[in-house]
Each structure stands twice: as structure tokens, then as C-alpha cells.
Amino acid sequence: MNRVINDPDHVVEDMLRGILVAHPELCQSGSNPRVISKAKPSRQGQVGIVTGGGSGHEPAFLGYVGPGLVDAVAVGEIFSSPTAKSFFDAFRAADHGAGVACLYGNYAGDNMNVKLAMKMAASKDMQIRTVVANDDVASAPKADIAKRRGVAGEIFMWKVGGAAAAQHYDLDGVIRVAQKAVDHCRSIGIGLTPCTIAAVGKPNFQIPDGQMELGIGHHGEPGIEVIPIESAAAMAERMLAPILADRDFSQDDSVVVLVSGLGATPVMELYIFYAEVEQQLKAKGLKIHRCYVGNYFTSLEMMGVTLTLLGLDAELKTLIDHPCRSIGMTQAE
Amino acid sequence: MNRVINDPDHVVEDMLRGILVAHPELCQSGSNPRVISKAKPSRQGQVGIVTGGGSGHEPAFLGYVGPGLVDAVAVGEIFSSPTAKSFFDAFRAADHGAGVACLYGNYAGDNMNVKLAMKMAASKDMQIRTVVANDDVASAPKADIAKRRGVAGEIFMWKVGGAAAAQHYDLDGVIRVAQKAVDHCRSIGIGLTPCTIAAVGKPNFQIPDGQMELGIGHHGEPGIEVIPIESAAAMAERMLAPILADRDFSQDDSVVVLVSGLGATPVMELYIFYAEVEQQLKAKGLKIHRCYVGNYFTSLEMMGVTLTLLGLDAELKTLIDHPCRSIGMTQAE
């Protein structure tokens, strides 16, 4: 295992040390080293945005803390949920008197710990509401949509929720638009290589050389099928098909496309892939309002790519275009 | 070979197609598909900034085209120089009547093609001057500094030159500060895995598992030594030593640190590495003015990291802090 680490059991602590010295605009929140928040908090009376999840997906989750995005994030171990205490401390860091929207992905550990954290918050009379992203079409059939995992579409939920909070929406409003972002969003991934958790020291799943796994999860959860590697054009077609079959994007004003590398995919190849996606979407008559191509939500050093589509109405368009600033995403005024 | 491509012989064309549809702020310049420039050119009378180099280093080079940075870039095949004609066409795209500064890295192919392009430009009475980055301390001894390769320090040369052009420096002034950036800058890299050019289909060099190559070049050029992988702290020490031995950074007002992944290194690990660099620089009494941690200058899917230090005086500090906007680097006003 060739990696740039110190102690494999302390990669998260060591990363957080680097994040904090590199980014004075972020800070450790109170006495909990596993909560990162904005050094300059949002104004009093602004709805707080919280998220959280396992580490190893950088720049997710902590890379989306910043103006127009997330207020505080709970940081878990590699590929495992933050503790309930960390979610609760993130709620406290993000609470500016107008309630907190906890916008997170649908994983068993996160569901359990957010639930516990909400109980702690209720005992302090804090107002917390949640939206759970389940944008991964490969993880369960449409009839079981609530069982689907959250993947890169979570970024749109943070973007839209964070913009709404900055635009003085109340908690009801923030929850409504974050849920709308999830409802209008579908994702799928393809994995080309496995990844290795340093503390484990070997890949916890395998993809044979020359093969790819369609629908793979962000932690190597099994996908739909393992098949021989295809051209970028064929991958785009294979990934767009289940997304477009699952939701009618032709009803929207336009769409936002997010292509994220999983960690080891050269940036060059993300653009090769995006060129195919763009061409195929245009051929289907869909209008692209905006696109994001880069490493936005990764899985350590996995090679592969995820594709996310968000259907826009006028409100979502305004919120997507709102400026923001963070490690993972910066949009000018 | 597991990759997201169409035809291995057309990865550059296919990437450029993706870049252009994803980024309407960039355009193909004239009839040469291998020249990318700003869709909205700099004002008349502003010194033009040109760079260029082989592909496979994304976001370098084309990801640094934008306000406050580069005007036009000549795009080569994977790991090989753009043609003389492409450099010349980039000069034409960047020429707004105040001359062009061609700021590129020290490689035989680039040197030859820039020289030829300058002859073409001279026949058209265009005013072109060059600065050649040679920041890689591992590539030749100090006595032979002109033989050293340019690596990630090129980004500082573009940043400083582009800011100076935006701040109405004339061509003499832009060349002076870009050269100062190179003179004040030192880099070194460590490679943990090789990378594969798709059209070749297998790695063109090897790094044994469990080993790392100190001083490796951006195309796999041999480094100083191949040794067992160490902790991030030891890597930081091993990389800082030759940089600090080569130039006295304690004479500067402060330093800028750039930590770039080579493609497949998880972002988490770049921050783990930066934490060690920061601590060791502080212990030596050096003041860090600003840092950049991310994938700024890559080598396809190589795993590894490069470290670059830039010593600042008052002028360089102002230029480094100037706002800019591009795929690879965005700094707010």
C-alpha cells in the first residue's frame, strides 16, 4: 500500500490538523475536534445548515463548509458515520436562532446517529429538521426509493439549502427546497478500481482488471453489474439510461450536470466523459444550465466516475446560481 | 488498463471537446484546435500571458487560462510539447498590442518549439519574451540550475505574471516579476506509483510496491533515489531539506506553499502531508503567507505529491494576492 500518511489509525485527525492550518476560514467547533464550522459564523437569525458523514470522500463533506453552503459538519472515521455527539455539536455550532437543517445521505449509521443527535437537541429545545438524500438510482428500485443511498447529489442539496438560508428563507423554506433538490436529482456511479482503507491495508472489494462495476457505491457497495470496460461514450449512455428512466427530466426548465471523479481518475478523463454526456443530453433535447466537472465527491483512490443530474425550476435555478465559497466549490458573485 | 476514454489516440481532442462545452468562458483560438484562450479577451494594451505544455497534467496548463492568469495556452499531446505553430497561434491570441510574455517550463521540446514560434512571431513584428521555469531542485545540481525542469512552480510564475499584466505592468515589468517568481521558487516531488499513457497501454516506468521515488519528474523522469515509503512527516522532512538547502527562504518576508497531488493521491493525504510541512516550516521560523493544497499540477493517475515553496517580497505578495478565476485556481476579490 503506497500512501502519504503517518499512522493509519489516525488519518482523520492528521487530515483535520492540515485542514485547519491551511484554511483559517474554518475552525474546530468548541471542544469537539470532529466538528468543523465556519470561523466567521452566519448572521443571527439565519437557518443553520449541517451535514456529516464518513471521511475519505474529500472534498466532501468538510470541503463544503463556507458562505452560501454548509455551516458545520460532523466528521466520521473513514467510510463510517460521525458519532451522535458530533452531529449534536454540529447542530449547536450551526444554530443561530432560526433552527437547523441537517442535510445528509441515506446510510444506516448516519440515520441512527442523526436520530440520536436530534433527541439530544430536543432536550435543549433546539429546532432541527432533516432531509435525507437518496439520489443513487442503482442502490434500490424506484418502488423502494427510500432505501436508496445518497451520493454526489448531496452536494446539490447543500448548495440549494445553503443558498436558501443565505437568502433569508425560514427553516420550513430551507427544508422544502433541499427536499426539492433531492426529489429532482438522480445519480449513478461506475467504479474501475477498488480503494484501500489505510488501517485495513488491502482493498475491501475487488474489480477485475479490464472490468468496471456499474452502480457501485461510494464505499464499494455492490452495483448492478460487473462488465468489461467500455468507451467513455458507452459509459455515458449506460449511466444516463437508468437516470433518465427513473425521472422525467424533460419536464424541467433545464438541468445541472455534475461529473465527479472518484479519486484517481485523471481530470482529463472527466472532461472526456462530460463531452459524451453533454452530447447525449443535447440529442435528447435537454438543456444544460450549468455543469460541474472535477473531483467533488470521492472514494479515496478509487478510479471511476459518478454522474448526477438535477432538474431545475425557476427557484432551484436561482439557488444553484447563488454565490458560494468553500474548498470544494466556489462560485463568484 | 482501466480508464474513462474513447480512442486512446484521441484523448486530447476528446478532452478539449469536454473543456469547451463545460466552460463557455474558454474558446478555441482561431482555426487551431490546440490553442485555448479566454472567450472574453483582456483589454487592448494589456500584456498577454501565454503558456503551453504536454497534456496529462490537468488542470495544468489549460486550467490556468482566465482573468488574472493566462491569456492563451498551447496544448500538446500527452506528456509532449505543443507544436511551434500552436505556440505561435497562442501568441497571436494573447497579443493585445503590448507584447506577449511566454512563461513555460524547461523541457527540450518546449524550448525548441517556443524558439521556432518566436521566429515566426518576429517575422510578423510581434514582441515576444520568455521566462523559463526551472524550479525542480531534484533535476540538476545548483551549479547547473539552467538545466533544471519546471514543475508546479510554473503556477506561481503564471499567477504573478498574470496579476502584473492585469495591474498594467508593461512587458519588461511582467517579465521581471515572472522571472523573480521563478528565482524565488523551489519544488520537489515524490512518486508512489507510476502512470500509464493510454496510447501506450502500460506504465513507462516502475516504482516497486512499498517504495517511493524522491525527486521524480512530472513525466516519470528518474529522481534522486528510490527508497522505502516513509511517514508523511518523514516525507515532508526529506522534501523540505533539498529545497531549503538550495535557497535561503529565511531572507523573505514570508513564503507561499503549494502542495499538489500527482493525480491519484486522496485529497485527505494532501492535507496530512501539508500539516507536516506547515509544522516543520514554522519550527524553522518561516512565516506562511498563503497555501494551496489540492490537485494543481498532475501526472495522469500517478500517486504522489509535489511540494513548492515561493519566497515573497512586498511586490510578489501583492501579485500572489491579486484575484483570479480559472478551472485550476480561483481567488476572490
Chai-1 contact restraints between the chains, C-beta under 6 A:
chainA,res_idxA,chainB,res_idxB,connection_type,confidence,min_distance_angstrom,max_distance_angstrom,comment,restraint_id
A,N2,B,L192,contact,1.0,0.0,6.0,A-B,restraint_1
A,N2,B,T193,contact,1.0,0.0,6.0,A-B,restraint_2
A,N2,B,I229,contact,1.0,0.0,6.0,A-B,restraint_3
A,N2,B,M303,contact,1.0,0.0,6.0,A-B,restraint_4
A,V4,B,A232,contact,1.0,0.0,6.0,A-B,restraint_5
A,V4,B,T265,contact,1.0,0.0,6.0,A-B,restraint_6
A,V4,B,E269,contact,1.0,0.0,6.0,A-B,restraint_7
A,V4,B,F273,contact,1.0,0.0,6.0,A-B,restraint_8
A,V4,B,V305,contact,1.0,0.0,6.0,A-B,restraint_9
A,I5,B,A232,contact,1.0,0.0,6.0,A-B,restraint_10
A,I5,B,I272,contact,1.0,0.0,6.0,A-B,restraint_11
A,N6,B,S231,contact,1.0,0.0,6.0,A-B,restraint_12
A,N6,B,A232,contact,1.0,0.0,6.0,A-B,restraint_13
A,N6,B,A233,contact,1.0,0.0,6.0,A-B,restraint_14
A,D14,B,I272,contact,1.0,0.0,6.0,A-B,restraint_15
A,M15,B,M268,contact,1.0,0.0,6.0,A-B,restraint_16
A,M15,B,Y271,contact,1.0,0.0,6.0,A-B,restraint_17
A,M15,B,I272,contact,1.0,0.0,6.0,A-B,restraint_18
A,R17,B,A275,contact,1.0,0.0,6.0,A-B,restraint_19
A,G18,B,Y271,contact,1.0,0.0,6.0,A-B,restraint_20
A,G18,B,I272,contact,1.0,0.0,6.0,A-B,restraint_21
A,G18,B,Y274,contact,1.0,0.0,6.0,A-B,restraint_22
A,G18,B,A275,contact,1.0,0.0,6.0,A-B,restraint_23
A,I19,B,Y271,contact,1.0,0.0,6.0,A-B,restraint_24
A,V21,B,E278,contact,1.0,0.0,6.0,A-B,restraint_25
A,A22,B,Y274,contact,1.0,0.0,6.0,A-B,restraint_26
A,A22,B,C291,contact,1.0,0.0,6.0,A-B,restraint_27
A,A22,B,V293,contact,1.0,0.0,6.0,A-B,restraint_28
A,E58,B,V267,contact,1.0,0.0,6.0,A-B,restraint_29
A,E58,B,M268,contact,1.0,0.0,6.0,A-B,restraint_30
A,L192,B,N2,contact,1.0,0.0,6.0,A-B,restraint_31
A,T193,B,N2,contact,1.0,0.0,6.0,A-B,restraint_32
A,I229,B,N2,contact,1.0,0.0,6.0,A-B,restraint_33
A,S231,B,N6,contact,1.0,0.0,6.0,A-B,restraint_34
A,A232,B,V4,contact,1.0,0.0,6.0,A-B,restraint_35
A,A232,B,I5,contact,1.0,0.0,6.0,A-B,restraint_36
A,A232,B,N6,contact,1.0,0.0,6.0,A-B,restraint_37
A,A233,B,N6,contact,1.0,0.0,6.0,A-B,restraint_38
A,G263,B,P266,contact,1.0,0.0,6.0,A-B,restraint_39
A,A264,B,A264,contact,1.0,0.0,6.0,A-B,restraint_40
A,A264,B,E301,contact,1.0,0.0,6.0,A-B,restraint_41
A,P266,B,G263,contact,1.0,0.0,6.0,A-B,restraint_42
A,P266,B,L300,contact,1.0,0.0,6.0,A-B,restraint_43
A,P266,B,E301,contact,1.0,0.0,6.0,A-B,restraint_44
A,V267,B,E58,contact,1.0,0.0,6.0,A-B,restraint_45
A,M268,B,M15,contact,1.0,0.0,6.0,A-B,restraint_46
A,M268,B,E58,contact,1.0,0.0,6.0,A-B,restraint_47
A,E269,B,V4,contact,1.0,0.0,6.0,A-B,restraint_48
A,E269,B,I5,contact,1.0,0.0,6.0,A-B,restraint_49
A,Y271,B,M15,contact,1.0,0.0,6.0,A-B,restraint_50
A,Y271,B,G18,contact,1.0,0.0,6.0,A-B,restraint_51
A,Y271,B,I19,contact,1.0,0.0,6.0,A-B,restraint_52
A,I272,B,I5,contact,1.0,0.0,6.0,A-B,restraint_53
A,I272,B,D14,contact,1.0,0.0,6.0,A-B,restraint_54
A,I272,B,M15,contact,1.0,0.0,6.0,A-B,restraint_55
A,I272,B,G18,contact,1.0,0.0,6.0,A-B,restraint_56
A,F273,B,V4,contact,1.0,0.0,6.0,A-B,restraint_57
A,Y274,B,G18,contact,1.0,0.0,6.0,A-B,restraint_58
A,Y274,B,A22,contact,1.0,0.0,6.0,A-B,restraint_59
A,A275,B,D14,contact,1.0,0.0,6.0,A-B,restraint_60
A,A275,B,R17,contact,1.0,0.0,6.0,A-B,restraint_61
A,A275,B,G18,contact,1.0,0.0,6.0,A-B,restraint_62
A,E278,B,V21,contact,1.0,0.0,6.0,A-B,restraint_63
A,C291,B,A22,contact,1.0,0.0,6.0,A-B,restraint_64
A,V293,B,A22,contact,1.0,0.0,6.0,A-B,restraint_65
A,L300,B,P266,contact,1.0,0.0,6.0,A-B,restraint_66
A,E301,B,A264,contact,1.0,0.0,6.0,A-B,restraint_67
A,E301,B,P266,contact,1.0,0.0,6.0,A-B,restraint_68
A,M303,B,N2,contact,1.0,0.0,6.0,A-B,restraint_69
A,V305,B,V4,contact,1.0,0.0,6.0,A-B,restraint_70
A,T330,B,T330,contact,1.0,0.0,6.0,A-B,restraint_71
